[in-house]
Amino acid sequence: MEPARSEMSILPNGKGHDLGEEMCMPMKTMMEEEQNGTHHGRFDNPDSTLAENIEFLPNGEGKKPRFTDFEGKTSFGMSVFNLGNAIMGSGILGLAYAMANTGILLFLFLLTAVAGLSCYSIHLLLKSSGVVGIRSYEQLGFRAFGMTGKMAAGIAITLQNIGAMSSYLYIVKSEFPLVLQAFLKADTNSGEWYLNGNYLVVLASLSVILPLALMKQLGYLGYASGFSLSCMVFFLSAVIYKKFQILCPFEEFSANSTLAHAHLNATTNHAHGYHNGHVMVDDSYCSPQMFTVNTHTAYTIPILAFAFVCHPEVLPIYTELRNPTQRKMQHISNISILIMYTMYFLAALFGYLTFYTNVEAELLHTYSRIDPYDILILCVRLAVLTAVMLTVPIVLFPVSLTCSYAHIIEIVLFVITLIYICPVLPPPGATSAPCLIFIFPAVFYIRIVPKDKEPMRSTPKIFAACFAGLGVLFMIMSLSFIIIDWTTGSSSALGGH
C-alpha cells in the first residue's frame, strides 16, 4: 500500500530531503522518543491519518514513514464492540434501583447529561492526543506535567482497573455458586467443590479471563466483546419480557408455605399482605414516580456519573484502529455511548416499572424473590456472569500494552487473592473514576493545547476548566458517601461499574 503524502518542513535554504530509516518505527518507539523530547509528531487535522500528520524535523530531513508501522488492524465494528464492552459493566443491574430513587424524568435527565459529558471528555482526550501525536494516557500525563502527570495517570488507571476487576470477579465468586445451585437444585450444605465460589473464581480466571487478557490485539477481543454485549442484550430482553409477565402487586416466593398460611389471618402492615402462602406487595406502591428525592437520591448521582467509564481504553482502541483518524474514533465513541445509553435507560425503565419502589439494588435479586428457580432468570444470571468475565480482558488491555505476560498474570493473581481475603471490597473507582473521566482529560487539554492556538481565556479552555471542577465535585461527593457508609455500617454500592 502506498502511504499518503506527508507534509515536509523545508530548510531555510529551500533544500529538503528524506529522513533516514529511523523514522520507520512502531508506535511504542515513537512514544519513547516523545518522552525524551525528540519526536515532533502532530495530529492537527482530525480527518488525517497518522502517516499524514508527521511534522518532520526543522532541518528538513524527512522521509515518509511506512503506513503499516503506525496503523492498527481492528475494524470500525470491532472497535465499537470493544469500547461498548468497556463501558458496559455490572452497574447496569443497579440502574432500576437508581431510577426508583430519582424518578423517571430526573433519571433520564441525569443519564443524558452524563452521556453527553462522557462524549465531551473523550473529545478532550482525542484533541490532546492529536496535538502531540500520543495515544497513551500515561504519556499524555507526561507531556502535560512531566513524570508527576505520568505517575498520576498510571496510578489512577491501575486503581480503576483493579477496582473493576475486583468487583467483576467478586460477582463471579458470589453469584456463580448460587446460579449452579439453583440449576441443580442442590443443597446449600452439600459441600461440593463446584458450588464453592473460591474454586469457581479461580477456574473462571484461568480458563476464560487470563487467556483473553494475554492477547495483544484488540481485533480478536472484539469477538469476545460482541458476545458479551449479546449476553447483555439477552438480559435486557428478559427484563422487558418480565415486565409484562409479572403483575403488580407481585407475590413473593415463600419457602415455608405453612408458616405463611399461619400468618394469613394476622394483622399485616401497610406494605405487605399474605395470599395463598406468598407475600403480596400492596398495590399502593404500583405507580411510577416522575420525580423523586429521598435520602438515597444523592447516592445515585455518582453511580450514574461513572456509568460510562471507558476512558483508559479509548486511546489503546484508537491505536489499534484500522485507518485511524480523530473523527472516526470520535464516531466510535459516540456510537458506543449511544448504544449503552439506550440499553441503560431501557433496563432501568422496565426494571423499575416491574417492581417500582420494591426493586433492590441488584435487579436480578428482586426476580429471585418471586421465583428463585425461574429458568429464564437463571439463564439471564448466567449470561450476566459470562458478560462480566468477558469484560475483564478489555479492562486489562491498557495494562497489556506496557506489561509483559508475567506482569498480567501477577495482576490477575493479585486480584484473585484480594477477593479471597476481603469479604467486602472498597470502591476505589470513587477516586480514580472522576480523575479519568473529568479531571485528567480537562487539565491535559488545557496544558497541552498551545496558548497561541487557544488562549487560556478562550471558550474551549474555560469549558475544560469547568469540566475539571465538576470532576472535583463528584470526587468529593463520592468520598463523602463512602465515609458515611463506613461510619454508619450501611452500603450504597458506590463505585460499581
N, C-alpha and C positions, 0 to 999 in steps of 0.2 A: 504494500500500500504506500503510495506517495504521500508524505506528510504535507500539511498545509504550509503556505508561505509564511515565514517568520518575519517579525519586524526587527531589522538590524540597525543598531546605532552606527552612525558613520563618524569616523575620526574627523577632527577639525581640518585635516589636510585633504579631506574628501575621499581618502582611501578606506577600504574596509575589506576584510577577508574572513574566512570561516574560522570558527573556534575549533580547537582540537577535539579529539575523541573523548576528552574528559567531560564534555557536556552531555554525553550519552550515558546516562546513569539512571538507576531506578529512583523511585520517589524517596526511599529511606536515605540514600546518599544525598539527595537534594536537601532533605531536612537537616542532615548533619552539617551541610555547608551553611544552611540558614542559621543554625545555632552559632557557627563560627563567624558569621557575618560576611561570607564570601559569595553567597548566592544572591542574585538580583532579579528573581522572577517576579512578575506581576500578572494580575488577572483582572485588569480594569474593565474589560469588556465581558459582560455577563453572558454573551452569546458565543464567546470564543472558547475553543478547547484549550487544553493545557499547552499543547505544542504551538498554538498560535499566539501565545501570550508571553513568550520568553523575551525579556528585555535584556539584550546582551550587554556585556561589559563595556564601559565607556571607551576602551581602547579600540573598539570596533572589531575585535577579533571574535568572530562568531560563526557558528555552523548550525544549521537546522538540526534539532535533536531527532532521534528515532522516535516515531509515533508510539510504537509498542512499549517503549520504556516507561511511558507515563500513563498509559490507559489501563483501566481495568477491563474485566471481561463479563461483568454482571449486567444483565439486560434491565431495561426500564421496569418491566413487570416484576422480576425477581427482587429488584431494589424496593419496590412498593411493598412486597410481601415481607421483606426483612425489616423495613422500618415500621410497618404496621405491627409486626410481631414484637418489635422492641417497645412499641407504645403499649400494646395490649398486655395487661398483667392481671393478676388475681384481684386487683382493685375493682374490676367490673362487678364482682359479686357483692360489693357493698354499696353500689350506687343507688339501688332501690331504697336502702335504709337512709341514704343521704337525701333522697327526694322526700321521704316521709318526714324529715326534719327541716325541710326548706319549703315544701310545696312545689307544685309542678312548674309554675311560672318562674319563681326565684331560681329553681334548679336549672331551668332552661337558660335563663339569663347568665348564671354563673358558668355553666358549661360552655356556652357560646363565647363568653369573654375569655375564658381560659384557652379555648381552641385558637381564638384569634391572637392572643398573646404568644402562644407557642409558635404559631407561624411567623410572627414578628421576630421572636427570639432566634429562630433558625435563619431568618433573613439576615440578622446581625452577624451570626456565625459565618454564613457564606460570604457576606460582604467583607468581613475581616479577612477571611481566608483568601478571597480573591485579590485583595490589595497586596498581600505579601507572598502569595503563592505557597501557602502552607495548608495542609489538610490533616493536621493533628491538633487536638485540643490542647495538649501539653505544650506543643511548640508555639501555638498562638499565645499561650501564657508567657512563654519565654520571650517571645518577640515584644510583648507588651510591657512586661515588668521584670524581665531577666529571670534568674534562677528562682526567685521568690514566686513569680507568677507560674512558672512551670511546676514547682512543688505544690502550690496551692491547687492547681488544676488536677494534678496527679492524685493528690490525697482525696479530693472531692470525688473523683471518678472511682477510686478504689473503695471508698466508703459506700458510694452508691451501688457499686457492683456487688460488694459483699453483702450489703443490706438486702438488695433484691434477691440475690441467690439464696441467702439465708431464709427469707420469707417463703420463697418458692419451695425449697427443699423441706422446710418445716411443714408446709401444706402437704407435701408428699408423705412425710413421716406420720402426720396425724390423721390424714384423710384416707390414704390408700388402705390401711388395715380395716377401717370402717366399711369401705366400699366392698372389699373382698368378703368381709364377714357377713354383710347383708346379702351379697350374691349367693354365698354358700350356705347362708342361714346357720352359721356355726356359732358355737357357744363362745361367749366372750372370755371365758376362763379355760378354753381348750388347750392353750399353750403351744399351738402350732407355730412353727417358725415363720411361715408365710403370713401370719397375722400379726407379726411383730414389726412395728414401724421402724425400729432401728435397723433391722435387716433389709427391709424393703427400700429404705432411702439409699443404702449403700449399693444394693442391687441396681436400682434405677440410675444412680450416678455413674456406676462403672459400665453398665450395658448401653445406656442411651445418651446421657449428658456428656460424659468425657469423650467418647469417640467423635461426637459432633463438635465439641469445643476445640478439638485438636485440628480441625480443618482450617486451612489458611486462606480459602477463597469463599467469599460470600455467595457466589453463584450456586454452590452445592447446598449451602444452608437455606437458600431460597425455597427449595422443595420442602424442607422441614418446616419452614416458616409458613408456607402455603397450607400445609396440613394442620399446623397449629391454629391458623386462622379459621380453617374449616371446622375444627372442633368447637371454636367459639361461636361460629355461625350456627352449629347444631345446638349449642347451649341457648342462644338467642331464640331459635325456632321453638325450642321446648318451652321457654318462658312465655312466649306469645301463645302457644297452644294451651298451656296450663291455665292461662287467664280465662279462657272460655270453657274450661273443664271444671275448675274449682269455683264454686259459687260462694259468695259472701252473704251471711256468716258461714265460715267454714268449720268443719268438725275436726277436732284434733284426735289423733290416734291414741288409744288408751291400751296399754299392755295388760292392764288388770280390769277387765270389764265388770267383774263382780264388785270391785271397790267403787267403780264409777256408778253402778246401779245402787249401791248403798247410799251414795250421796244424791241420788236422783231427786229425792223429796226434801233435801236440805236447802236451807236458805243460801242463795247464791249472791255474789257481789255484782256490781254494776257492769263488770267487764265480761263475765263468763256465765254460761248456763250449762246444764248437763242434759244430754239427749241420747238415748239408746247406747249407753256405755261410752260415749265420746264427749269431749269437752267442746262446747259450741261457743264461738265468739259472738258477742252481741252485735246485732246489725246496726246499732248506732254508730259503730266505728267503720261502717262500709260506705263512706262517702269521701271522695278525693278533696284535698285542700289545694287551692291555687297558690296560697302564700302563707307560710307558717314560720314563726320564730319561737324557738324554745331554748332550753339550756344546752341542747346538743347542736343547734344550728351553727354556732361558731366553729365547732369541730369539723363540720363538713366542708368549710371553705378551703382549708389547707389540703384536705383529701382531694377535692376537685382540682385544686391548683397543681397537684402533682399527677393528675390523671394522664397527662400527655408527656411524661418524662421519656425522652429518647435521644437527648442531645449528645451524650457521649458516643452514640452510634452514628450520628449524622455524618461527620467528617470521614470516618472509615468507609461508610457506604458510598459516600461521594468519591473516595479514592478508588473504590472497586468498580465504579460505574463505567460502562462502555460509552465512549464518545462523551466524556463529562463536560458539562457546562453549568454555570451557576443557575441559569434559568431552568434547565432540565432538573437539577437537584431540588430546586425550589418547588417545581411542579410535583415531583415525587413526594416531597414533604407535605404539600397541601393536600394531595390525594389521600395519602396515608392518614393524615389527621382528620380529613372529612369522613373517611370510612369509619374510623374509630369513634368519631363524634356521633355518627348515626347509630352505630351499634351501642354505644354507651347510653344514648338517650332512650332508645327502644327497650333495652334491657332494664333500665331504671323505671321507665314508664309502666311497662307491662308487669314487672315485678311488684311495683307499688300498687297498681290497680288490682292486683290479685289479693294482697294481704293488707294493704293500707297501713295504718299505724301499727299493726301487729307484725310487720316484717322485721326480721332480725338483721343484725349487722352482716351476717353471711347468708345470702339469699337461699342457697340450697339447703341450709339447715331448717329453714322455715317449711320447705316442702316435706322434709322428713318428719315434721310434727304431724302432718296429715297421714302419711303412709310411708314409713321408713323402708318398706320393701317394694316401692313403686319401681318397676323395671325401667321405665323411661328416665326417671330421675337418677337412678343408679348408673345408667348409661351416660347421662349428662355429667355426673360427677366424675366418672372415669374419663370422659372426653376432656373435662377441665383439667384433670391431673395430667393428661397427656400434653395438653397445650402448655401447661406450666413447665413441664420438663423440657419441651422443645423451645421454650423462651430463654432458658439459661444459656445455651451456647451463643445466642445473639448478644446477650448481656456481657458474655466473656470475650467477644470478638475484639473489642478495642484493646484488651489486655494481650490477646494472642498476637497482635501486630508487633509488639515490642518485647514479648517474653518468649522464652523457649518452651518446648513441650514440658520439660521438667517443672518449670515455674507454674504452668497451668495446672498440672497435676497437683502440685503443692497447694494451690489456691482452692481447688475442689476439695481436697482432703481437709484443709483448714476449716472450710465452711461446714463440712460434714461433722467434724469434731466440735465445732461451735454449737450446732443444734443438738449435739449429744449432751453437752454439759449445761446448756441454757434452756430451761423449761419454758421461759418467756423471753423472747428476743426484743432488744431495744430497737427503736426505729431510727437508724442513722440517716435515713432519707430526709428527715425533718430539717437537717442542717445542710446536707450535700445537695439535695434537690433544688432548693432556692438558689444556691450558688451556680449550679449547672444550667438552670433554666433562665434565671433572671439576671443575676449579678455579673457573672463572668462574661456572657456574650455582650452585655452592655458596656462594661468597663474596657473589655478588649477592643470593642469597636471604637470607643472614644479615644483610646490610646493609640491604636494602630492607624486609623484613617488620618492622613496628613491634614494639618491645620490649613494649609493653603488650598486644599480641596474642599474641606468642610470645617469652617471655623468652630471654635468651642461654643459660640453662641448661636450656631446655626440650628435650624429646627430639628434635623435628624439627631444631632447630638444632645439637644435638650430632651427630646423624647427618650433617647437611650439612657440619660441620667435619671429621668423619672422612672423608667423601667427598672433600673438598678435599685432605686429607692423602694419600689414595690416589692422587689425580692427581699430586701432587708425587713420590710414589714411582715411578709409571710414567714420569714425565719423566726422573727420574734414571737409571732403568734404560735408557731409550731412548738418552739421550745417552751413557751409558757404552758401550753396544753400538756406537754409531756411532764413538766414539773408538777402540774396539778394532778395528773394521773398517778404519778409516783407517790405523792404525798397523801392522796385520798384512797389509793388502792384500786381505783377504777381503771377501765380500759376503753380507749377510744379508737383503737386500730389506726392510729396515725402512722403515716409513712408507708403503708402498704401500697404496693404498686402492682 
